[in-house]
Amino acid sequence: MDPDLTDEATYEHLRDRTRRTADARPLSRRGVLRLSAGAVAGGVAGAAGIASSGTASASAASAVGASSRGVRSGTVADVPASGIIKPLPPELFIPRGTNAEMRWEAMRGQGLITPVDRFFVRNHVATPRIDARTWRLKLWGSGLQGSPTEDRAFELSYTQLLTMRARTITTAIECTGNGRSFYTTQQNEKVSGTPWTLGAVGVARWRGVPLADVLRRAGLSPTAVDVLPRGLDADFVDGGENMGRVRRPLPIEKALKDVLVAYEMNGAPLPPDHGFPVRLVVPHWVGIASIKWLGDIEVADHALTSPWNTRYYRMFGPSFPPEGSEPLTTMNVKSAFELPFPATLDGREVTLTGRSWSGTGRVRRVEVSTDGGAHWQRAHLHGPSDAWARWSLRWRPPAPGSYELLARATDDSGHTQPSTATYNTLGYLFGAVVRHPVTIS
């Protein structure tokens, strides 16, 4: 009988066994199906990381055959119109085309970790179905010894990856356009892109192999300059122009520093919507760098480019040169209340809760205003974390009526949220203090 990889203890046992035995027996088809089904099941209970609800349908976890570029989805006919596989209950998510935004009120009472069942989804196209048995990570290019070409790439299987030294990190992944809608609603500026509020961010416990180890195993050359990870999702077409598969370069310094080739999320195999079987996790950087459904990595002895660091993920607008800013890298400081937007509360004393995070340092101070910014009080921080800071403040509304709540964070690099964000046409990096409307009944 095949092992049930939806069971945490069984999965841990198999993972440890494959690490000890480099030639471990490949996973069976049924095991792979269960691996994918267990990952998509939806609930991961807080920081404990235990899968907690249901099983996915067989069609939602179907594996597909290999293609010349890796194992990819051959059809999306049995995927919802959004292209997202996991359930999107309205109390947890705001659907946004091929994406799904987390509702911040769904995080109230949660611990440090964002459960998988409410972790936001950012897809350029539909979530692909990938068979871990036939998946291979290919590394190639002039930055490897011998300069292997793409058709003669160094390859690692899923099982081989599991045998390598593993590392676990707890970090946030955030869409670069998180907060984009506030350029319009707060600053009366027209921008293009998904109109996120603040729910395109989540913190998870990721486990995998340091990218540095993978690169060295593939024969990293001392002349390497850039790496270009590429996903296995379908080609992205923008305005009728085919941009190819999603890919985004990283400088070799960042690749060797802290990037993870991840195969687990919150203690369980990656769910399909979050990159199964393998994704990159690039701490503190723009979310686009954390390529999902990782298929290959070009390693070059020269600078690499793609539409995702030339046409997109730069700042364009009156404050920037015609070619745009430099490619965006680190994320900025933000804060969010764990409340509906807008919110309605009764007149009793309430504990306001929220979270603040930054790509440039650990949050060290959060201030809250309950009167639209006229007065500020320091919030209480709950435990240090490199991922994000949880905070709270007691508030007794003075009277029924309309209020604007504001939260302003400062990190240990000295970056504080400003009152306005620098306009750019694609609506990236909105880091200004958000005005959260609240009605007291």
Beta strands, then each sheet from edge to edge (+ up, - down):
strand 1: 66-67
strand 2: 70-71
strand 3: 93-96
strand 4: 99-102
strand 5: 136-140
strand 6: 154-157
strand 7: 167-174
strand 8: 201-210
strand 9: 226-231
strand 10: 237-238
strand 11: 241-242
strand 12: 250-251
strand 13: 260-265
strand 14: 268-269
strand 15: 279-281
strand 16: 294-300
strand 17: 334-337
strand 18: 343-345
strand 19: 350-357
strand 20: 363-369
strand 21: 377-378
strand 22: 380-381
strand 23: 389-395
strand 24: 401-411
strand 25: 436-440
sheet 1: 1+ 2-
sheet 2: 3+ 4-
sheet 3: 6+ 5- 16- 9+ 12-
sheet 4: 7+ 8- 13+ 14-
sheet 5: 7+ 8- 13+ 15-
sheet 6: 10+ 11-
sheet 7: 17+ 19- 23+ 22-
sheet 8: 18+ 25+ 24- 20+ 21-
end
